[in-house]
């Protein structure tokens, strides 16, 4: 969504109103993008995401301070450990942000140590769980399902968006559990109230494993422009790294 918004609103790619179609290469593969545009602005972006699937269901996970949790793992363009926030005593509200971030980081580390993850497509060489999604209960509403979640990003940040890859992973889990079917929609709210809408477009397979094709719709905004320069006389042209300066 962000890349599509930037390339279209800055003129790097010609904008066609009311709809511009794009194909973009993401870390997990190529995604199809439909951008709805008006008056030179991108008003919404729909992404046909990568095939999304469940890794493990109801797996026991030992986490210091929380005991034994039941978690799920899934892939939605990135790899997630999925946790019911209520099991940790959370309601996924802004006042819990710091505690959610700390808990999510602990859970991600524990899940990588105890459960692991491997994408069945060897060409991706994907052998880790990237994020933890802590989610509230599923709500039934007119037009589909809804829920609130917080995605924890190392080293302990919360995504301001509902996280499209996390929404895709969650829908794959809900389909696996029989709570969603082809054509069903899930509105995901972030901890600050931003929303994405996901739809289960189709069923598919990944290396013989049941999977879904999800479409995610949302919006992004350009918030700044940054210019980086490289001076030929700079003795550290590739930057520097000091391991003790970051948490």
Backbone as CSV, one residue per row, in Angstrom:
resi,resn,N_x,N_y,N_z,CA_x,CA_y,CA_z,C_x,C_y,C_z
1,UNK,0.827,-1.196,0.000,0.000,0.000,0.000,0.868,1.255,0.000
2,UNK,1.881,1.240,0.847,2.749,2.413,0.948,3.510,2.651,-0.349
3,UNK,4.090,1.592,-0.904,4.863,1.750,-2.139,3.962,2.216,-3.276
4,UNK,2.787,1.613,-3.412,1.862,2.008,-4.469,1.475,3.473,-4.326
5,UNK,1.196,3.905,-3.113,0.818,5.296,-2.870,1.952,6.237,-3.243
6,UNK,3.166,5.897,-2.851,4.309,6.772,-3.131,4.581,6.878,-4.631
7,UNK,4.674,5.753,-5.331,5.047,5.818,-6.743,3.979,6.507,-7.579
8,UNK,2.718,6.402,-7.174,1.646,7.041,-7.943,1.505,8.527,-7.598
9,UNK,1.533,8.863,-6.317,1.324,10.262,-5.947,2.538,11.142,-6.250
10,UNK,3.736,10.546,-6.368,4.919,11.325,-6.735,5.167,11.338,-8.236
11,UNK,4.362,10.604,-8.998,4.505,10.600,-10.440,5.563,9.670,-10.981
12,UNK,6.141,8.836,-10.133,7.147,7.887,-10.632,6.514,6.848,-11.560
13,UNK,5.246,6.552,-11.286,4.448,5.706,-12.177,3.196,6.492,-12.525
14,UNK,2.817,6.484,-13.802,1.659,7.264,-14.237,0.389,6.781,-13.545
15,UNK,-0.377,7.732,-13.017,-1.635,7.419,-12.352,-2.771,7.464,-13.362
16,UNK,-3.598,6.432,-13.353,-4.798,6.388,-14.189,-6.012,6.415,-13.275
17,UNK,-6.852,7.425,-13.449,-8.055,7.517,-12.619,-9.245,6.937,-13.384
18,UNK,-10.121,6.227,-12.688,-10.221,6.034,-11.240,-9.449,4.841,-10.699
19,UNK,-8.861,4.012,-11.579,-8.187,2.802,-11.106,-6.854,2.653,-11.817
20,UNK,-5.804,2.381,-11.049,-4.489,2.062,-11.603,-4.094,0.677,-11.137
21,UNK,-3.670,-0.168,-12.065,-3.242,-1.529,-11.734,-1.720,-1.584,-11.723
22,UNK,-1.159,-2.252,-10.722,0.295,-2.395,-10.596,0.650,-3.825,-10.209
23,UNK,1.886,-4.216,-10.516,2.447,-5.455,-9.983,3.725,-5.067,-9.245
24,UNK,3.814,-5.422,-7.966,4.964,-5.048,-7.146,5.622,-6.290,-6.567
25,UNK,6.934,-6.241,-6.461,7.664,-7.363,-5.881,7.925,-7.092,-4.410
26,UNK,7.373,-7.934,-3.560,7.571,-7.850,-2.109,8.582,-8.916,-1.690
27,UNK,9.070,-8.853,-0.439,10.050,-9.857,0.003,9.579,-11.297,-0.183
28,UNK,8.249,-11.516,-0.058,7.738,-12.876,-0.189,7.345,-13.262,-1.603
29,UNK,7.349,-12.299,-2.542,6.959,-12.589,-3.923,6.212,-11.425,-4.549
30,UNK,5.687,-11.651,-5.750,5.004,-10.605,-6.508,3.542,-10.511,-6.077
31,UNK,3.059,-9.271,-5.879,1.664,-9.047,-5.492,0.998,-8.141,-6.522
32,UNK,-0.293,-8.367,-6.723,-1.098,-7.556,-7.636,-1.771,-6.442,-6.844
33,UNK,-1.735,-5.233,-7.389,-2.242,-4.063,-6.674,-3.274,-3.336,-7.525
34,UNK,-4.390,-2.986,-6.911,-5.406,-2.147,-7.548,-5.553,-0.884,-6.712
35,UNK,-5.161,0.248,-7.295,-5.215,1.519,-6.575,-6.383,2.346,-7.098
36,UNK,-7.255,2.752,-6.185,-8.381,3.609,-6.545,-7.963,5.059,-6.315
37,UNK,-8.024,5.853,-7.372,-7.432,7.180,-7.368,-8.453,8.250,-7.769
38,UNK,-8.274,9.442,-7.171,-9.124,10.571,-7.536,-8.392,11.868,-7.237
39,UNK,-8.422,12.786,-8.217,-7.815,14.113,-8.058,-6.348,14.029,-7.652
40,UNK,-5.631,13.080,-8.250,-4.212,12.944,-7.992,-3.848,12.260,-6.692
41,UNK,-4.842,11.743,-5.943,-4.581,11.061,-4.681,-4.991,9.595,-4.770
42,UNK,-4.266,8.763,-4.050,-4.626,7.351,-3.928,-5.548,7.226,-2.725
43,UNK,-6.814,6.907,-2.974,-7.807,6.878,-1.894,-7.931,5.511,-1.228
44,UNK,-7.590,4.453,-1.941,-7.543,3.124,-1.332,-6.704,2.217,-2.209
45,UNK,-6.125,1.210,-1.578,-5.269,0.256,-2.284,-5.716,-1.152,-1.912
46,UNK,-6.013,-1.958,-2.923,-6.372,-3.363,-2.708,-5.224,-4.237,-3.210
47,UNK,-4.757,-5.129,-2.373,-3.628,-5.997,-2.694,-4.086,-7.445,-2.696
48,UNK,-3.852,-8.130,-3.808,-4.021,-9.572,-3.830,-2.741,-10.167,-3.279
49,UNK,-2.805,-10.639,-2.064,-1.597,-11.041,-1.351,-1.150,-12.448,-1.755
50,UNK,-0.027,-12.836,-1.217,0.520,-14.164,-1.467,-0.338,-15.230,-0.796
51,UNK,-0.224,-16.434,-1.266,-0.937,-17.551,-0.655,-0.578,-17.620,0.833
52,UNK,-1.604,-17.696,1.666,-1.422,-17.644,3.117,-1.907,-18.951,3.744
53,UNK,-1.195,-19.423,4.760,-1.499,-20.746,5.299,-1.095,-20.835,6.765
54,UNK,-1.611,-21.848,7.417,-1.319,-22.093,8.829,-0.119,-23.017,8.958
55,UNK,0.755,-22.704,9.905,1.876,-23.582,10.217,1.494,-24.577,11.299
56,UNK,1.249,-24.060,12.508,0.852,-24.901,13.640,-0.421,-24.336,14.266
57,UNK,-1.251,-25.226,14.799,-2.452,-24.816,15.531,-2.365,-25.299,16.965
58,UNK,-2.758,-24.415,17.872,-2.860,-24.763,19.300,-1.585,-25.418,19.820
59,UNK,-0.460,-24.824,19.478,0.821,-25.364,19.924,1.152,-24.840,21.318
60,UNK,1.598,-25.694,22.238,2.000,-25.217,23.564,3.320,-24.454,23.476
61,UNK,3.378,-23.328,24.182,4.579,-22.492,24.158,4.853,-21.994,25.573
62,UNK,6.053,-22.274,26.065,6.451,-21.819,27.398,7.054,-20.421,27.287
63,UNK,6.452,-19.462,27.985,6.936,-18.080,27.965,7.125,-17.622,29.397
64,UNK,8.322,-17.172,29.711,8.625,-16.742,31.072,7.664,-15.631,31.507
65,UNK,7.083,-15.803,32.654,6.153,-14.818,33.182,4.713,-15.068,32.793
66,UNK,4.496,-15.908,31.779,3.137,-16.202,31.316,2.790,-17.679,31.416
67,UNK,3.778,-18.509,31.643,3.523,-19.936,31.725,3.364,-20.558,30.351
68,UNK,2.496,-21.560,30.257,2.269,-22.265,28.993,1.102,-21.619,28.253
69,UNK,1.381,-21.135,27.049,0.359,-20.525,26.210,0.002,-21.476,25.078
70,UNK,-1.198,-21.320,24.542,-1.588,-22.009,23.315,-1.521,-20.993,22.184
71,UNK,-0.659,-21.235,21.208,-0.449,-20.273,20.125,-0.596,-20.972,18.778
72,UNK,-0.724,-20.158,17.742,-0.760,-20.661,16.368,0.337,-19.959,15.580
73,UNK,0.801,-20.583,14.520,1.726,-19.923,13.610,1.128,-19.951,12.209
74,UNK,1.413,-18.911,11.436,0.852,-18.822,10.087,1.696,-17.886,9.246
75,UNK,1.539,-18.022,7.933,2.244,-17.185,6.963,1.217,-16.404,6.164
76,UNK,1.437,-15.089,6.047,0.537,-14.246,5.269,1.305,-13.257,4.417
77,UNK,2.454,-13.711,3.883,3.386,-12.807,3.227,4.565,-12.521,4.142
78,UNK,4.393,-12.830,5.409,5.441,-12.874,6.428,4.971,-13.873,7.479
79,UNK,5.861,-14.247,8.376,5.552,-15.316,9.320,5.179,-14.743,10.687
80,UNK,4.134,-15.320,11.294,3.575,-14.799,12.535,3.364,-15.909,13.551
81,UNK,3.539,-15.533,14.828,2.999,-16.333,15.915,1.771,-15.564,16.393
82,UNK,0.622,-16.248,16.412,-0.672,-15.622,16.686,-1.137,-16.016,18.082
83,UNK,-1.513,-15.009,18.866,-1.852,-15.230,20.268,-3.176,-14.544,20.576
84,UNK,-4.017,-15.198,21.365,-5.225,-14.552,21.878,-4.815,-13.652,23.040
85,UNK,-5.042,-12.343,22.867,-4.591,-11.381,23.871,-5.196,-11.659,25.246
86,UNK,-6.424,-12.148,25.273,-7.093,-12.410,26.553,-6.349,-13.451,27.382
87,UNK,-5.633,-14.367,26.717,-4.886,-15.391,27.451,-3.760,-14.778,28.278
88,UNK,-3.339,-13.561,27.912,-2.292,-12.860,28.638,-2.871,-11.737,29.498
89,UNK,-4.200,-11.620,29.495,-4.837,-10.590,30.290,-4.935,-9.241,29.614
90,UNK,-4.750,-9.195,28.290,-4.802,-7.936,27.547,-6.151,-7.743,26.858
91,UNK,-6.531,-6.471,26.695,-7.723,-6.112,25.927,-7.368,-5.435,24.618
92,UNK,-6.064,-5.248,24.340,-5.541,-4.573,23.138,-6.053,-3.132,23.090
93,UNK,-5.689,-2.362,24.097,-6.039,-0.953,24.193,-4.754,-0.124,24.282
94,UNK,-4.812,1.160,23.894,-3.594,1.981,23.854,-2.819,2.035,25.164
95,UNK,-3.506,1.991,26.294,-2.802,2.064,27.579,-1.958,0.821,27.851
96,UNK,-2.167,-0.247,27.072,-1.394,-1.486,27.251,-0.202,-1.573,26.301
97,UNK,0.044,-0.526,25.530,0.998,-0.608,24.419,2.375,-1.118,24.839
98,UNK,2.958,-0.532,25.877,4.304,-0.936,26.282,4.339,-2.393,26.726
99,UNK,3.331,-2.810,27.485,3.276,-4.199,27.955,3.046,-5.165,26.798
100,UNK,2.205,-4.775,25.839,1.989,-5.609,24.653,3.287,-5.787,23.875
101,UNK,4.041,-4.700,23.725,5.294,-4.769,22.972,6.289,-5.696,23.648
102,UNK,6.398,-5.584,24.965,7.335,-6.456,25.694,6.901,-7.919,25.618
103,UNK,5.611,-8.159,25.816,5.112,-9.535,25.776,5.284,-10.134,24.384
104,UNK,4.961,-9.345,23.349,5.081,-9.846,21.989,6.496,-10.212,21.624
105,UNK,7.444,-9.413,22.099,8.842,-9.726,21.812,9.257,-11.028,22.501
106,UNK,8.837,-11.198,23.756,9.137,-12.446,24.467,8.557,-13.654,23.740
107,UNK,7.316,-13.506,23.291,6.631,-14.623,22.639,7.307,-14.966,21.317
108,UNK,7.688,-13.955,20.541,8.367,-14.218,19.265,9.673,-14.968,19.486
109,UNK,10.446,-14.520,20.488,11.718,-15.184,20.768,11.487,-16.628,21.215
110,UNK,10.509,-16.823,22.100,10.232,-18.178,22.584,9.735,-19.074,21.455
111,UNK,8.881,-18.521,20.582,8.331,-19.325,19.481,9.422,-19.724,18.495
112,UNK,10.367,-18.848,18.235,11.470,-19.211,17.338,12.339,-20.300,17.942
113,UNK,12.508,-20.255,19.252,13.330,-21.273,19.923,12.611,-22.612,20.019
114,UNK,11.306,-22.586,20.327,10.591,-23.820,20.648,9.778,-24.391,19.479
115,UNK,9.269,-23.535,18.603,8.394,-24.005,17.523,9.050,-23.883,16.147
116,UNK,9.660,-22.745,15.891,10.276,-22.521,14.594,9.245,-22.361,13.488
117,UNK,9.732,-22.077,12.299,8.864,-21.946,11.132,9.704,-22.178,9.890
118,UNK,9.131,-22.871,8.927,9.821,-23.086,7.645,8.784,-23.022,6.535
119,UNK,8.977,-22.111,5.596,8.080,-22.048,4.440,8.334,-23.271,3.564
120,UNK,7.255,-23.928,3.091,7.456,-25.154,2.306,8.089,-24.920,0.948
121,UNK,8.129,-23.666,0.465,8.801,-23.356,-0.788,10.276,-23.096,-0.488
122,UNK,11.164,-24.023,-0.837,12.576,-23.870,-0.459,13.242,-22.660,-1.088
123,UNK,12.691,-22.158,-2.187,13.313,-21.005,-2.845,13.211,-19.745,-1.994
124,UNK,12.251,-19.698,-1.057,12.111,-18.527,-0.194,13.111,-18.538,0.957
125,UNK,13.604,-19.705,1.317,14.567,-19.839,2.423,14.080,-19.094,3.661
126,UNK,12.814,-19.325,4.016,12.183,-18.627,5.138,12.167,-19.549,6.343
127,UNK,13.003,-19.245,7.342,13.177,-20.177,8.462,13.065,-19.477,9.805
128,UNK,12.122,-18.572,9.940,11.954,-17.875,11.211,10.549,-17.303,11.322
129,UNK,10.155,-16.981,12.532,8.924,-16.246,12.797,9.299,-14.785,12.986
130,UNK,8.696,-13.916,12.189,9.076,-12.509,12.210,8.369,-11.716,13.300
131,UNK,7.061,-11.927,13.448,6.249,-11.043,14.282,5.315,-11.843,15.189
132,UNK,4.842,-11.144,16.218,3.787,-11.673,17.084,2.546,-10.802,16.911
133,UNK,1.408,-11.443,16.678,0.138,-10.725,16.608,-0.699,-11.121,17.821
134,UNK,-1.010,-10.125,18.642,-1.875,-10.341,19.806,-3.240,-9.792,19.449
135,UNK,-4.251,-10.636,19.466,-5.560,-10.254,18.933,-6.665,-10.439,19.940
136,UNK,-7.656,-9.543,19.841,-8.857,-9.656,20.649,-9.818,-10.667,20.055
137,UNK,-10.994,-10.810,20.633,-11.956,-11.801,20.151,-12.550,-11.417,18.803
138,UNK,-12.996,-12.417,18.069,-13.679,-12.189,16.794,-15.086,-11.671,17.076
139,UNK,-15.459,-10.604,16.374,-16.790,-10.024,16.531,-17.563,-10.234,15.237
140,UNK,-18.814,-10.587,15.352,-19.664,-10.745,14.176,-20.450,-9.465,13.970
141,UNK,-20.382,-8.915,12.750,-21.023,-7.655,12.438,-21.624,-7.732,11.042
142,UNK,-22.434,-6.755,10.696,-23.016,-6.710,9.362,-21.899,-6.622,8.329
143,UNK,-21.890,-7.516,7.375,-20.871,-7.504,6.334,-19.678,-8.375,6.616
144,UNK,-19.658,-9.053,7.777,-18.541,-9.953,8.027,-18.086,-9.945,9.470
145,UNK,-16.811,-10.261,9.679,-16.220,-10.337,11.000,-15.341,-9.119,11.256
146,UNK,-15.019,-8.890,12.526,-14.113,-7.810,12.904,-13.338,-8.230,14.136
147,UNK,-12.156,-7.660,14.294,-11.369,-7.874,15.505,-10.312,-6.785,15.604
148,UNK,-9.731,-6.652,16.790,-8.655,-5.692,17.032,-7.385,-6.471,17.342
149,UNK,-6.261,-6.017,16.803,-5.007,-6.709,17.061,-3.861,-5.708,17.146
150,UNK,-2.765,-6.171,17.731,-1.518,-5.410,17.777,-0.409,-6.324,17.289
151,UNK,0.335,-5.862,16.295,1.473,-6.623,15.789,2.752,-6.047,16.364
152,UNK,3.535,-6.918,17.010,4.770,-6.496,17.665,5.944,-6.734,16.715
153,UNK,6.704,-5.672,16.497,7.849,-5.687,15.585,9.118,-5.517,16.410
154,UNK,10.083,-6.392,16.220,11.346,-6.313,16.936,12.030,-4.984,16.631
155,UNK,12.607,-4.276,17.613,12.866,-4.716,18.986,11.849,-4.223,20.002
156,UNK,10.564,-4.339,19.710,9.550,-3.984,20.684,8.756,-2.768,20.294
157,UNK,8.239,-2.755,19.071,7.394,-1.667,18.583,6.056,-2.259,18.160
158,UNK,5.024,-1.410,18.141,3.720,-1.832,17.651,3.464,-1.182,16.297
159,UNK,2.957,-1.972,15.355,2.628,-1.454,14.028,1.472,-0.470,14.147
160,UNK,1.578,0.708,13.471,0.465,1.665,13.492,-0.683,1.200,12.615
161,UNK,-0.396,0.276,11.704,-1.439,-0.240,10.816,-1.945,-1.571,11.351
162,UNK,-3.049,-2.084,10.787,-3.532,-3.412,11.198,-2.674,-4.554,10.664
163,UNK,-1.662,-4.244,9.856,-0.691,-5.208,9.333,-1.339,-6.172,8.333
164,UNK,-1.199,-5.851,7.051,-1.847,-6.660,6.018,-1.391,-8.099,5.989
165,UNK,-0.089,-8.337,6.218,0.390,-9.722,6.253,-0.178,-10.459,7.461
166,UNK,-0.318,-9.737,8.576,-0.912,-10.355,9.765,-2.388,-10.647,9.585
167,UNK,-3.086,-9.748,8.901,-4.500,-9.983,8.594,-4.646,-11.206,7.698
168,UNK,-3.763,-11.347,6.722,-3.795,-12.520,5.835,-3.541,-13.800,6.620
169,UNK,-2.559,-13.754,7.524,-2.257,-14.924,8.353,-3.437,-15.278,9.245
170,UNK,-4.081,-14.248,9.825,-5.228,-14.490,10.695,-6.390,-15.107,9.925
171,UNK,-6.652,-14.612,8.686,-7.744,-15.179,7.891,-7.461,-16.633,7.534
172,UNK,-6.199,-16.956,7.252,-5.859,-18.354,6.971,-6.202,-19.228,8.171
173,UNK,-5.919,-18.720,9.386,-6.240,-19.478,10.594,-7.742,-19.606,10.786
174,UNK,-8.483,-18.521,10.560,-9.936,-18.567,10.733,-10.591,-19.512,9.726
175,UNK,-10.060,-19.563,8.506,-10.570,-20.518,7.516,-10.275,-21.943,7.969
176,UNK,-9.059,-22.161,8.469,-8.673,-23.499,8.945,-9.589,-23.963,10.081
177,UNK,-10.026,-23.022,10.894,-10.884,-23.362,12.026,-12.365,-23.421,11.650
178,UNK,-12.689,-23.050,10.416,-14.076,-23.083,9.982,-14.867,-21.840,10.318
179,UNK,-14.181,-20.771,10.753,-14.858,-19.521,11.110,-15.010,-18.574,9.928
180,UNK,-14.288,-18.812,8.842,-14.414,-18.030,7.608,-14.450,-18.981,6.425
181,UNK,-15.027,-18.500,5.318,-15.098,-19.282,4.088,-14.797,-18.359,2.908
182,UNK,-14.714,-18.932,1.708,-14.438,-18.148,0.513,-15.486,-17.040,0.379
183,UNK,-15.021,-15.824,0.155,-15.902,-14.679,0.003,-16.166,-13.917,1.287
184,UNK,-15.791,-14.481,2.430,-16.017,-13.802,3.705,-15.008,-12.673,3.904
185,UNK,-15.405,-11.676,4.713,-14.567,-10.501,4.972,-14.257,-10.385,6.457
186,UNK,-13.070,-9.860,6.749,-12.646,-9.586,8.119,-12.081,-8.177,8.177
187,UNK,-12.676,-7.326,9.008,-12.146,-5.982,9.238,-11.218,-6.036,10.447
188,UNK,-9.956,-5.679,10.231,-8.972,-5.698,11.315,-8.665,-4.270,11.738
189,UNK,-8.814,-4.009,13.047,-8.474,-2.709,13.611,-7.124,-2.793,14.320
190,UNK,-6.324,-1.750,14.163,-5.075,-1.678,14.908,-5.340,-1.084,16.282
191,UNK,-4.315,-1.002,17.097,-4.466,-0.490,18.454,-4.810,1.001,18.457
192,UNK,-4.542,1.715,17.341,-4.897,3.138,17.270,-6.183,3.359,16.461
193,UNK,-6.819,2.273,16.015,-8.098,2.391,15.343,-8.049,2.431,13.830
194,UNK,-6.863,2.338,13.217,-6.801,2.247,11.761,-7.330,0.890,11.325
195,UNK,-7.854,0.798,10.098,-8.501,-0.448,9.664,-8.033,-0.893,8.284
196,UNK,-7.953,-2.185,8.117,-7.831,-2.852,6.818,-9.003,-3.826,6.712
197,UNK,-9.439,-4.073,5.496,-10.467,-5.079,5.260,-9.861,-6.210,4.436
198,UNK,-9.960,-7.416,4.946,-9.460,-8.578,4.232,-10.611,-9.432,3.734
199,UNK,-10.443,-10.006,2.554,-11.434,-10.908,1.972,-10.733,-12.196,1.561
200,UNK,-11.353,-13.327,1.851,-10.828,-14.619,1.389,-11.284,-14.795,-0.044
201,UNK,-10.371,-14.583,-0.993,-10.730,-14.621,-2.411,-10.888,-16.032,-2.952
202,UNK,-9.975,-16.918,-2.550,-9.988,-18.263,-3.135,-9.210,-19.221,-2.250
203,UNK,-9.445,-20.491,-2.490,-8.641,-21.533,-1.849,-7.526,-21.937,-2.798
204,UNK,-6.381,-22.300,-2.242,-5.263,-22.735,-3.054,-4.410,-23.692,-2.226
205,UNK,-3.241,-24.021,-2.723,-2.317,-24.891,-2.003,-0.909,-24.329,-2.100
206,UNK,-0.118,-24.610,-1.092,1.306,-24.291,-1.105,2.055,-25.566,-0.773
207,UNK,2.678,-26.142,-1.775,3.411,-27.395,-1.591,2.535,-28.461,-0.940
208,UNK,1.277,-28.562,-1.418,0.361,-29.559,-0.903,-0.349,-29.171,0.376
209,UNK,-0.045,-27.988,0.904,-0.668,-27.517,2.145,-1.830,-26.596,1.809
210,UNK,-2.979,-26.772,2.469,-4.139,-25.917,2.226,-3.796,-24.467,2.525
211,UNK,-4.243,-23.569,1.641,-3.940,-22.152,1.787,-5.076,-21.330,1.200
212,UNK,-5.027,-20.022,1.435,-6.013,-19.112,0.858,-5.309,-18.035,0.052
213,UNK,-6.061,-17.429,-0.867,-5.604,-16.230,-1.563,-6.375,-15.059,-0.961
214,UNK,-5.711,-14.178,-0.191,-6.415,-13.070,0.451,-6.249,-11.764,-0.333
215,UNK,-7.256,-10.920,-0.253,-7.160,-9.546,-0.738,-7.298,-8.614,0.450
216,UNK,-6.388,-7.638,0.540,-6.368,-6.690,1.642,-6.564,-5.283,1.079
217,UNK,-7.499,-4.524,1.649,-7.759,-3.162,1.198,-7.550,-2.180,2.343
218,UNK,-6.829,-1.108,2.049,-6.578,-0.075,3.047,-6.061,1.180,2.372
219,UNK,-5.453,2.047,3.157,-4.954,3.301,2.612,-3.651,3.687,3.304
220,UNK,-2.790,4.392,2.559,-1.531,4.886,3.112,-1.383,6.368,2.773
221,UNK,-0.516,7.055,3.518,-0.270,8.478,3.300,1.226,8.738,3.277
222,UNK,1.647,9.686,2.463,3.051,10.112,2.450,3.248,11.093,3.602
223,UNK,4.204,10.822,4.473,4.416,11.655,5.657,5.733,12.427,5.625
224,UNK,6.583,12.169,4.634,7.844,12.908,4.589,8.693,12.491,3.411
225,UNK,9.741,13.259,3.185,10.723,12.953,2.138,12.112,13.058,2.746
226,UNK,12.960,12.085,2.442,14.308,12.046,3.003,15.323,11.898,1.883
227,UNK,16.410,12.648,1.998,17.477,12.557,1.005,18.753,12.080,1.683
228,UNK,19.331,11.005,1.172,20.597,10.489,1.682,21.691,10.792,0.668
229,UNK,22.839,11.214,1.162,23.951,11.572,0.286,25.161,10.693,0.596
230,UNK,26.006,10.492,-0.404,27.255,9.759,-0.240,28.389,10.618,-0.759
231,UNK,29.252,11.038,0.151,30.418,11.844,-0.213,31.565,10.898,-0.552
232,UNK,32.198,11.052,-1.699,33.277,10.123,-2.081,34.462,10.148,-1.136
233,UNK,34.587,11.187,-0.302,35.700,11.223,0.643,35.331,10.645,2.009
234,UNK,34.099,10.212,2.198,33.644,9.652,3.470,34.357,8.318,3.703
235,UNK,35.097,8.175,4.819,35.816,6.907,5.054,34.898,5.757,5.470
236,UNK,33.609,6.062,5.776,32.663,5.001,6.136,31.466,5.056,5.193
237,UNK,31.687,4.783,3.915,30.604,4.954,2.932,29.435,4.000,3.130
238,UNK,29.654,2.882,3.833,28.575,1.923,4.068,27.999,2.046,5.473
239,UNK,28.301,3.149,6.158,27.789,3.339,7.502,28.625,2.598,8.528
240,UNK,28.090,2.477,9.733,28.807,1.804,10.806,27.798,1.107,11.706
241,UNK,28.303,0.202,12.508,27.418,-0.559,13.407,28.141,-0.810,14.721
242,UNK,27.504,-0.376,15.811,28.029,-0.626,17.156,26.972,-1.404,17.917
243,UNK,27.309,-2.622,18.270,26.313,-3.531,18.827,25.733,-3.133,20.152
244,UNK,26.425,-2.249,20.908,25.938,-1.942,22.249,25.073,-0.682,22.284
245,UNK,24.712,-0.121,21.132,23.955,1.133,21.131,22.471,0.943,20.866
246,UNK,22.027,-0.286,20.601,20.610,-0.556,20.347,20.136,-1.620,21.315
247,UNK,18.902,-1.462,21.748,18.315,-2.442,22.675,18.034,-3.755,21.992
